[in-house]
Amino acid sequence: MAHDVLVAGGGSAGFAAALAAARGGLTVLLVEPHDRLGGTSTVAGVSAWESGCGGTGFPFELYQRLQRLPGAVGIYAVGRHCGWPDAGAYPGGENVLRPERRYVDTLVRYALGPLSYARPADRELIRQRFNGVVFEPDAMAATMAQMLAETGRVEVRLGTAVTRATVAAGRLTRVELTAGPAVTARWAVDATGDAVLCGACGCPRLSGEDPRARFGEAAAPEQPSGRVNGVTLIFRVAPTAVAGIEALPDGVPATCWWAAGFGVAHVVPFPNGDLSVNMLPALEGAEFLALGPTAAYAECQRRLRAFWHHWQRQFPEWQSYRIVAEAAALGVRETQRTVCAYMLRQTDLEGGLATQSHPDIIAIADHGFDVHGRHAGTSAGVHSPYGIPYRCLLPSGVCNLLVAGRAAGFSALAASSCRLARTMMQLGQAAGTACVLASRAGLELAAVPATELRAELRRQRVTLAWPMEPDIAAYIQDADSQASQGRHGC
Ligand SMILES: Cc1cc2nc3c(=O)[nH]c(=O)nc-3n(C[C@H](O)[C@H](O)[C@H](O)COP(=O)(O)OP(=O)(O)OC[C@H]3O[C@@H](n4cnc5c(N)ncnc54)[C@H](O)[C@@H]3O)c2cc1C
């Protein structure tokens, strides 16, 4: 059966693209190689949405549904420290659950702006403002599946990947999968995170640091480099009654054998008291690309155990925790990016909405430049919310294809900021909505009027302004406080 839209990849962006297209009346085939939806947010264990503006629309809807499931979601904030060396705690960052805080608190502008991690006077404000959402990955994957099923228009094929594509006269006509017959669809959305479908279509892609001249980025290196953002294997620990240091598996040395050293840990609590540990990062991005996913995963497992052993020895508070799960896939921050009609760049991020004149902004974000690994930058440099234009979703050369997610039209610097999960979900929501508008008006994707796309997203309660539009803010506040009153009243 032919579908209206093929969505490749069932992560944050792919889920949202499929949902928006189906709610707009289109039939959708979503293919995902893993056994569940959610991608990096579930399979790779990155089960947290960092604070930032723009997390409206589908992310809030997911949050509301998760709230109805016991122990599925919570709000966290900075605990003892956020990389503060004098805090008397392990290096990295500690977060704690803050049940009194609300979803709207997580939409406060994250970027440091005038705040400084280094200035002790700013710490209380950072504790107030940096609120994020943590969720159980199983509940998130199941909720995503439920929302797609409710439309009655999405066929989800798990355990299936796109492999090859046929393009004729600038139009994608056929996509081959690892299982089942080849598919045709009027439109396709590449939400693979690695621009796999765009690559199969022959669309130009970029990888590694861009040279300064390419996008006029002062912070970029003079020459291109193959360096990409670092990779992390997230793991989960649970409190144990019997304190002690977990033994190293056979063949794993106690000393660090990789150049970056043991590094730091960023810790987020789950509602049930377990902790998600992000050893920032486990592998250089370039090492990941050289090893490939399978060997890289095995190497990260060894590093994780060595890191944990070291951590428990150095910081006795960790001896009362045990590893209970390692994520099923590596958390990959960056591989390929797609050359699109517009490439978001440093000047967009630094200038923000006040200086951007793009007529087609379909999502806003404000995370700082954020590179992990030996070429790490600071999580700063973004001082106000910035917009992401629809043209960042339009790959060159194929008129019925969009790219949503971390492989969209970003410079490497812009990608390091844009990539937060809720932002990726908003790109997916815009991509699916654009397919709906193209279908209704009989237009090519590139001809979808920006004003109509923005108006439709606003109707779906996606914020496109900062401060947030009052009606959207009021809706979120009301819905959230009703839900929390219901929760506490039971
Ligand atoms: C270690 C780490 C920590 C992070 N911390 C945070 C954080 O605290 N807060 C935050 O908001 N964000 C964080 N992020 C960023 C964020 O989680 C990701 O950028 C975001 O989830 C990516 O969403 P996506 O939809 O673009 O890609 P993904 O979620 O990766 O989805 C891509 C999907 O495509 C599938 N796919 C791949 N190949 C194919 C193929 N050939 N055919 C079909 N499907 C395919 C994959 O299996 C996957 O499910 C972090 C990322 C990492 C790696």
The ligand as an ORCA input file, in Angstrom:
! r2SCAN-3c Opt
* xyz 0 1
  C      24.830     11.778     25.481
  C      23.806     12.771     25.071
  C      23.237     13.602     26.025
  C      22.236     14.493     25.663
  N      21.634     15.241     26.626
  C      20.518     15.919     26.317
  C      19.746     16.539     27.334
  O      20.087     16.483     28.507
  N      18.624     17.191     26.970
  C      18.218     17.268     25.672
  O      17.162     17.847     25.392
  N      18.942     16.723     24.681
  C      20.065     16.040     24.977
  N      20.788     15.439     23.993
  C      20.405     15.649     22.584
  C      19.182     14.894     22.159
  O      18.925     13.795     22.991
  C      19.283     14.385     20.714
  O      19.944     15.318     19.892
  C      17.899     14.158     20.145
  O      17.228     13.206     20.941
  C      18.001     13.686     18.708
  O      16.700     13.492     18.192
  P      16.543     13.070     16.679
  O      15.118     12.761     16.464
  O      17.199     14.067     15.802
  O      17.424     11.745     16.526
  P      17.288     10.347     17.257
  O      16.507     10.423     18.486
  O      18.673      9.809     17.342
  O      16.429      9.492     16.225
  C      16.938      9.013     15.009
  C      16.271      7.673     14.745
  O      16.553      7.251     13.408
  C      16.770      5.860     13.434
  N      17.543      5.481     12.246
  C      18.881      5.491     12.086
  N      19.205      4.992     10.876
  C      18.038      4.709     10.254
  C      17.711      4.170      8.980
  N      18.647      3.805      8.104
  N      16.404      3.991      8.675
  C      15.421      4.331      9.555
  N      15.691      4.842     10.778
  C      16.981      5.028     11.120
  C      17.509      5.626     14.741
  O      17.402      4.280     15.150
  C      16.795      6.589     15.679
  O      15.725      5.975     16.359
  C      21.818     14.568     24.312
  C      22.389     13.738     23.346
  C      23.373     12.849     23.719
  C      23.928     11.938     22.673
*
